[in-house]
């Protein structure tokens, strides 16, 4: 192993394995701490590194039209171990990258065990890492141990960690029909940084509301996993279908209350109930459905929520849920290089930072490893462009998300709005100009959506190439004109 002063990585999942690989490939010593098999978890079945505990899919591998496919491509360009082993153990899955989970985990484990700069310590890090570890990456995932979680809370405050992930669906702003919806805050109240028109409002009449309540009650729900069932949630985070079961008027006097709002499309008729959506990122491209945490199955959410006027064609950046998940209030706690502001020797990576998904977790691990290696070597590592998938995801985690400083005054008991997120095009800055057809005419419908995604991925590839110091690729003939 090179050097005598290693960087420590706590957690041997996808994020920790990727972080350790990046550090080792930079020529530095790294100790990867994994508590299995000394102590198991409710989710894992083996002691292999990078074990896939749920699906075996890394989702779409389409780098031209899909944000996660673009993230795959960016990680490959940056020498990702997770992507290398995923590609080597791919199984048929159409346009998705799915892997043989056992072969994949064995390959990651073997690569790290064989690397001369990596030492693997099979032990639990209970509590904060020792002070003598001057550079640490914490990548302990959604089931972070109680001792370490308490140590983090001691450094950052009681509200720094969320232990039950109450997720409301998030909608792409440009898929909302503003011919039916409108911008307005309740009673036109302008909060901190607000204008008095900070929410998108979708009105329902009595019949629409009754049908919506019936659909919620009858909709197919997911069940809690064993280790989630014992984790309580408070009344402010009740699933909307549970509120609906308490009585047909419950939601109308809760998150769907119509009071203090006037529909400018039909100002003489009062809505019977209103669904509000609140801006979810600084770019204003994503809006979350206020108070709509749910255990409905994903297909049911899409079907039922598209019955809401204004959301008939809604495209969802993520769907709702409730599950056990430890994660940081990262926009408040982490700096741009994923260091804990309260104790900069600690970096965080993976799901604990507030990203969702195998690939996203590994991607944050990749950058945490690169940041730690650059810091140890005294190198300046330029921030990733926010127009890349990696840069957009890190931007969401470290400050691009709109996060309240405290509990909502309008919705007592509601936790801060930061929520874990998969990579999606709503996290990217908008294009400078809308793509057009080859003949210069405006595009519409599916053609417009595809052209927009293709333009975003083209822009991302160029930006990553520039960041890497690569020569720019020649522009297509029509783009050069």
N, C-alpha and C positions, 0 to 999 in steps of 0.2 A: 504494500500500500504506500502511495506517495505521501510524503509529509508526515508530521507528527501531531498536527493540531486539526482534527477532523471537524467537519460540519456534521451535525446530527439531524437525522430525519426520524420523526416519531410517527409510526403507522406505515404498514406495508401494503396498503391498498393500491389502487391505480395511481392516485396522486402522489403518494409517498414513493412508490416504485419509480415513477417517472422523474420525480425531483432528484432522487438519489442517482439515477442514471445520468441526468444532465450534469450534476456536480462531478461525478466520476469521469465523464467524457471531457470535462474541462481540465482534467489532470489533477484534481484535488481529492483528498481523502474524505470519505463519508462513512458514517455509521448509521445503518438503517435498523431502527428498533421496532420489532414486531412482537406483540405479546402472545400470539398464538404459536405453539400449542400450550404454553404455560398457563394462559387463561383464554378460554374460548368466548364466543359471543353467541347470542341467540340466532344470529343470521348466518354465520359462516359454518361450513361443513368440513373444511380441510385446514391445513396449516400453510397452504401455498400462498405466495405473494400474488397480489392483484387478482384475488378470487372474485369471480362475478357472482354476486349473491342473489340477483334477481334474473332479469332477462339476459340472453346471450347476444343481444343486438346492440351495435354501436349506431344504429339508425341509418338514415340515408347517406350514401356515398357519392351523391351527385354534387360535385363541386361547382357546377355552373348555376344551379337553380335552388340550392338548399343550403341554409346557413350551417348546419352541422356537417354537411359534406364539404363545405369550404373549410371548416375548422379541421376536418381530417387532413385535407390537402396542406394546410398551413403547418400542422404538426409534423407531417412527413418531411416537409422542407426544413424543419428545425431539428431533424434527427430523433424523432420520438421513438422510444423503445416500445411503448404501448401500441402505437400504430404499426411498427415493424412486426411485432408478434401477432397482432390482430390480422394483418395481411397474410402472414405465413400460415395461420390456422383458420382461414375463412371457410365457412360452409355456405351452401346455396341459400340465398334469401332475396332473390330479385334484385332490386336496386339498393338494398341495404347491405351494410357490412355486418354480418353475423359471424360468430366465431365458435369453434369447438372450445367450450369453456375450460375443460380440463387441460387440453393441449396448450391453450393460451396461457393459463396460469403456470404450467410447468415451464414454458418457454421463458416467461418473464423471470421466474425464480432462478432458472439455470443461468440466464444472462447475467443477473446481478451476483449470483454466487461465484461466477467465473471471472468477474471483473477484478483486476488487481487493486483497484482503488476503493473497493466496497467491502465493508465488514458488516455482517448481519448479526444483530444481537437479539436473541429470542428471550425477551424480558418485557415486563410491563413498566412503563414510566408512569408511576402513580403520583400525581401532583405535578407542580411546575418542574420543568427540567432543572437540574443542578445549575447553580450560578456559574460554575466553571465551564459550562457549555456556552461559548460566546456566540455561536451561530446555530440556530435551531429552526427547523421547519416542522410545524405541527400539522400533520395530515391524518387525523384520527377518525375522520368520517362522521356519519350521523349518529353513531352510538359511542361518542366520546365518554371515557370512564369518569366516574363521579369525582375522583380525586383531582384529575386534571381540570375538569370543568369548574370545580370549586376554586382551584388556583387561578384560573383565568378570570373568574368573577371577582376574586380578591384584588386583582390588578385593575380591573376595568369597571367594576360597579355591578350592582345586582341586576340591572336591566340589560347587560351586555350579551347575554345568551338567551336564545329561545329554545325551549325544550319540546314544545309541541307546535308543529308547523301548520298553522291555519291559513290555507291558501285560497284566495279568491281568484276566479278566472280573470285573465288579462286579455284584452281585445286590441287588435290593431286599429288605431284611430281612423285610418282611411277606409275601413270596412263598415263604419257606422253611418247609417242613413240620416244625415242632418236635415233632410226634408221632414223628418218626423221627430228627431231629437233636437235639443237646443242646449246652449251653454247658460248656466245660471247657478249661483250659490244660493243655498236656502236663505230666504229673506234678504238676498243680495248682500250678504255679509262678506266683507273682504278680510280674510285672515292674513297671517304673516306672509308677505310676498304675493298675496292674492289680489284679484281685481273685482271680486263680487260676481264673477262669471267663471268659476273655476271647475265646475262639474258639468259633465254631459248628462242630460236628463232624458229618460225614455218613459213616456206616459202609458198607462193601461187604464181602460175603462172597466166597469164592474164585471162585465162578462169575460173580458180578457184576463182579469185578475183571478176570477173564480176558476177558469180553466187552467191557469198557471199553477194555482195552489193544488188543484187536483193532480196535475202532472207531477209536481214535486212529491206528493204523498205516495203516488203509485209508481214512481220511477225506480228503476233497479239501482240498488246501492252496493258499494263495496263493503267488505267486512274488515275489521281491524286485524292485523297480525297479532300473534300472541304477545309479543313484547310491547305492542302499542296499547293493548287493551287496558293495561293497568296504569296508563299515563292519563291523568284527568285533564279535562279542559274546562275553562271557566265559562260562565254564561255569555260573556261577550264574544266567545268564539264558537257558539253552537252552530252546527250545520243548519243551513236554511230549511232543509226538509224536516229537521227535528222541530224547528220553530213552527213550521206549517202544521205539523201534527198536533201542536198544542192548541190549535184553534185557527179557523180561517182568517181571522182578523189580526193575528199575531204579527205577521210580516208587514201588514199595512200600518201598524203602529210601531214598527221597528225599522229595519233598513229600507223598507219600501214606502215609508210615510210620504204623503203628497204635500204636506203643509209647507207654506212659505215659498211656493214655486208656481209660476204662471207660464203656461205653454204659449209662446208667441205665434205658433201656427194656428191656434184655436183658443184665443184668450178668454172667450166667454164661457168656455166649458172647463170645469175643474176635473182634473184627472182623479180617478179613484185610487190609484197607487202609482208610484214612480220608482223606477230603478235608476240609481245614480252611478256614474263612472267617474273615477278620479284619476288625474294624470299620474302615471307611474314611472316615467323617466324624464330626465331633463330635456330631452329632445321633443317631447310632446307627441311621440309616435305610438305610445302604448297607454292604455287606460284600464284600470282595474275596476271590477264590479263591486261596489262598496257593500260589505257585509255578506257577500255571497260565498263564504267558505262552505264546502259541501263534500259529502261522501257519495254523491251520485257517481255512477260509472261514467267514464269519459264520453262515450257515445250518447248517453242519456243527457249529459250536460249540453252537448252541441244541439241535440234535438229540441230540448225544452227551452234553452235560453234563446234560441232563434225564433221562438214564438213571441218574444218581447218586441213591441214596435220599435223600429230603428235598428234592431239587431238581426233582422231576417237573413242578412248575408254576412254576419259577423265572422271574422277570421280570428282564431284564438292563438295568441302567442304561448299561452299555457292554460290548462284547465285547473279547476279547483280541487281541493283535497284537505284532509286532516290526517297527519301521521306524526309519529315520533321522529324528531330530527333535531339534533343539536346544531345550531349555527350562530355565528356572530352577527352583531349589528355592524357589519363590515364598513359601510360608508363613514361611520363615526369613529371606528376603532383602528382601521388599517390605513397605512399610507399608500402611495402609488406603487410601491414595490412590495406590497403585501406584508410589511412589517407592522407589528403592534406598536402603536404610537406610545403607549404607556411603558413598553419595554422592548426597544427596537432589536434586541438580540433574537427575539422570537418572530418568525414569519409563519403565516398560515397558508394552507393549500387544500384544495379539494372541497368536498361538500360543506365542511364547517365554515367556509368563507361565504356561503350563500350562492353556490351554483348547483344546478341539478344535472344529473346524467353522468354516465361513465366517461364519455369523451370530454365533457366540460371539466370534470374533476381532474382528469389526467392533464388537460391543457393548463389549468391553473398550477398544477404540480410542476409542469415543464417550466413555466415562467418563474415560479418560486425558486426552483433549482438554479435557473440562469441568473436570477437576481442575486442569490446567495453566493454563487461562484464569482460573479463580477465584483461583488463587494469584497470578498476575501482577497481577490487578486488586485484590488485597487483600481479596477477599470470602471469607467462610466458606461452604463448601459442605457441608451436612449429609450424613452418610453415607446411602446408599440403604437403605431398610428391607430386612432380610434376607428378608422375606416376598415381595418382588418377584423376578422372574426375574433381573434385572440385579444386584440386591443379593445374591441367593443365589449367583450365579456368582462375583462378586467376593469374597464371603465364603469360598468354596471355595479360591480362589487365595491369599488373603491371611491365612488362619488358621483357617478352618473345617475344613480337612482334618486328619486325624490323621497326623502326620509324626514318624517316629523322629528322634532327634538323631544317630544314627550307624547303623552296620551292625547287622543283627539278630544277636544272640548265638545264637538258636535256629536261624537259617538262614544259616550263614556265606556271605559273598559276596553276600548279597542287598542291593541298593541301598535307599535310603530309600523309603518307601512312597508318597510324593506322585506322582501320575500325572495326565497331562492328562485332561480330562473335558469331555464335552458337557453342556449344560444339561439337567437332568432333575428330576423332582419329588422325588427322593431328596435333593437339596441344600436343599430348603425345610424350614423348621421344621414339625413336625407341627401339625395343626389342634388347637385347644383342645378340640373335641368332635367326635365322629363325626357326619356328616350322617345324617339320618333321612328316611324316606318322608313324604309329605304327611300321612298318617294317624298319624304318630308312631312307626311300627314301625321296627325295625332293618332296614337294608338288607343284602343278601348278594350275593356273587358279582359279576358284571359291573356290576350296578346300583350296588353299593357303591363299586366302583372309579371309575366315572364320576362319581358324586356327590362323591367325595373330590377328584377332579381339578377339577371345576367349582367346588367350594368354595375350593380353593387359588387358582384363577385369579381368582375374585371378590374374594378377600382381597387378592391382589396388585394388582388394578386400583385398589381403594380406597386401598391404601397408597401407590401411586405418585401418585395424585391428591392425597393429603394432602401428600406430599413436594413436589409441584409447586405447592401452595397453591391447588388447585382446590376448588370447593365440592363436598361429598360428594353422590354420586348417591343418590336415595331408595332405600331398601331394598325388595325385593319384599315383598308383603303377608305371605307365610308366614314370612319371616325377621324381620319386625317384630313378630310376635306373641310 
